[in-house]
C-alpha cells in the first residue's frame, strides 16, 4: 500500500464519520423545532405544556 492509498482510506473514513455527526445534529435540531412548534400550538389552544400532561 502506498502513501496515497493510505491517505485516501483515512479521508474516506473521516468523511463518513463527519456526515453521520452532521445528520445526527440535524435530527436533534429538527426535534427541537418540533417541540417548539408543539408548545406554540398548545399556547394557541390556551393550554400550557403542564396542562397537556394532565390531559394525557
N, C-alpha and C positions, 0 to 999 in steps of 0.2 A: 504494500500500500504506500503510495507516495504522499507527499505533503498536501497536494491539492485534494485528494480523496478524503483525507482526514479532516481537512477544513470544511469541505462540503458536507460531510456527515455531521460534524459538530453544528454547522449552521442550520441544517435542516432540523435537528433536534431542538435547537433554540427557538426556531420559528414555530414549531408545533406547540411548545410549552407556552410561548407568548400568546399565541392565538387562543389557546384554552383559557389562559388567565383573562384575556380580553372578553371572551364570551361569558365567562363567569361574572365579570364586572358588569357587563350589560344586563345579565339576568338579574343581578342584585339591584341595579338602577331601575329596571322595569318593575320589580317588585315594590320598590319604594314609591314609584309613581302610582302603581295600582292602589297601594294603601292610602296615599294622599287623596286619590280620586274617590275612594270609598268614604273617607272621612268627610270630604266635601259634599258628597251625595247625602250622607247621613245628616249633615248640618242643614242642607237644603230641605230635607224632610222634617226638620225640627227635632232630630234625635242626636244625642251625643254618643260617642263610642261606648260609654258605660251603659247607656240605655239599650244599645244594640246587644250587649252581652246579656242583659236581663231578658231581652226579648227572645233570645235563643233559648 
